Amino acid sequence: RWREERLTVNYRTPSEIMAVAADVLASVSPDERPPDSVRSEGVGPNAVHVPTSGLSAGVAAQARADLTALGGPEGGRLAIIAPDALIPALSAAVPEAIPGDQPESLDAAAALLTVSQAKGLEFDRVIVADPAGILTESENGGHDLYVAITRATHRLTVVYDGDLPPSLRSLGTTPGR
């Protein structure tokens, strides 16, 4: 026998990130309610808009800034979560991020992951690269974007080119580096 239980309280993801995640969830499952977060970081997630040809460079710049802020593996871990098709370009642009198909990625200061590789994991800082690509990559794109966003335990940055998906419009946007 089995019994379904719904998570109603979230101890991991800060309320600022869960507010964005709630918008994403509402766009794909209006009847579902995300769990209530019990903590705040005092800093909201951010979106960084980069030129169309500068996505990899923008993600690399953000990753280096996050790694500097973390100060090494003892200070926390970073995940870059991207659509499958973007992984090779990001691997070249951010060589310090270990791809998720390598076992050492889970112990590294920075991991480069697809959404399916990131499921069930958590990281101090998360960069979601190309949210529109995540949305269009699979038939579960909205749920995948929700998963990507909720991997962060402290800080979330979304790096995108083109238009920000409507479900992420509540993010504050800054120009890319």
Steps between C-alpha positions, in 0.01 A plus 500: 500500500605855441386837621570837344630772729538862394785714622345804666802649678832577336806535720752508215396764249471863615167681469638741239582211265178314580299808394653471152455122503133549590451710185661227288289229662182705453575531129499121452284369786264773620340271758829400665633703787872504575617437854533797735856601568590556865804720443613808316841598365421871480622503138276419209592301192629689199475473123790602278422586140784444253525562125376215281852392410629538856318236703805283573715802583228640726467171687880480533519852645222427748660166597835667571329768711309234696810286552690804628215582739492141627875496557551132418330168579500567875303819436236322297426344165374634170286328239450619147181339371441519126318332213677189368588672170685780681723277715790465247526877447484569874756230571743686274408843640512398868778241530495523879148348501515121491234347270235290670589186308824485700475358855729769643245768405316443828809583706619792287464867588301537176290246311354531151173307488195429292168520681475121522848484657407772754178336625519420869818705553554834669763770463579822682485699177332409173528655158215401271626551145254551215165444674320521165714209380406298808131572433516387136735206550241256629126461530549550876688826447310702760548233765867474400543876545337470843748226592796709379393806700438309821851349518635823656531526878630860511530683167344462157601674178330445166714584196308536175507649153194599299185533709457385856223238519176650636508278810829667603397862446500567877880478501700820515708525181847646464707534184762228440866536566 
